[in-house]
Amino acid sequence: MDGNGRWAKERHLPRSFGHQRGRRALRRLIESARRAHIPVLTLFAFSSENWIRPQAEIDALMRLFAHALERDIEAIHANGIRVQFIGERDRLPPKITALMRDAEAKTAQNQALRLLIAVSYGGQWDILQAAIGLARTAQNGLVDLNDASQVRVCFEQGLATSDCPPVDLFIRTGGEQRMSNFLLWQSAYAELYFTPCLWPAFSEQHFVTALTWFAERNRRFGGVET
Ligand code: FPP
């Protein structure tokens, strides 16, 4: 969800205002995804690298996350959406992790859309966690390192998205053409969609345009066209 800061700057407003409008765009997208029957939607809210931002901006973002979790969770639940969080929880304030746990517990049985929110998340961190899990399982003699398919299953079970399908469509707003450490392993065969639209301006129409573009892709997964 890139471009909140620039969206605000263009309007001579503080960056935190851009993040607030970003929250509005987020609510809009969740509703659009539910309407489009998307099974899993993962949003990158805060990366492992975002911790190097000025403390005042980090604090404002954490306040916004807490506020959104308190205020938006009822509507999310009422719409049958299941929320889960991925990322390094140890680095987050206890108030946020408590709200995350409550939101996950409250919505655990919902089935209309699975919403994953990545907070303090990094794809490299995720891969390292999975590698540590694999090493521990191998140490305990529970996986045969000579069996490539067993190794793969064990490794993928250690990823934060272990029970989710791989990424089909990867959307980045804000004009940059990079993945910035998001779902690296899971996006091996994702279709990459880059749009100059700044996140607060990302509308249902932008989302439908991305979905239409995706529907026209010829996905071969390393094979040949049949
Ligand atoms: C990136 O834009 C955006 C973020 C680091 C924060 C995203 C947060 C929200 C959309 C708020 C709502 C989120 C939740 C989970 C309630 P940027 O600051 O890098 O913008 P810039 O590239 O224009 O500077």
Residues whose N, C-alpha, C, O or C-beta is under 5 A from the ligand:
A	BS01	FPP	M1 D2 G3 N4 G5 R6 W7 H19 G22 R23 L26 F44 A45 L64 F65 A68
